[in-house]
């Protein structure tokens, strides 16, 4: 299996890809990253399936997001928990918004796929 640093670099790259508008608007790209049994606990309190989140992202307005303090914790040889903070910059709002994020990744079919994601809004930069 790969080193902890190598896994961290790969998962950070995948998380950053998921923030790019081009990827967020592409059902094909999202389907390659999200596992078939993916589930998300949205910051709105809504639980999304893979199909629901792919559909919802098609309607999303473009928001610039930055990852801060990306960390991973190996839960098993092929399962990793990623945690980080997102700073969102919306053109309509002058002030940045913050959220804490967690994702569970599983190594399936010789690549990392996201099984679970959760976003929790925060009122400030905690990290």
Secondary structure, DSSP 8 states (H G I E B T S, - for coil): ---HHHHHHHHHHHHHHTTSHHHHT-HHHHHHHEEEEEEEE-TTS-EEEHHHHHHHHHH----EEEEEEEEEEEEETTEEEEEEEEEEE-TT-SS-EEEEEEEEEEEETTEEEEEEEEEEEESS---
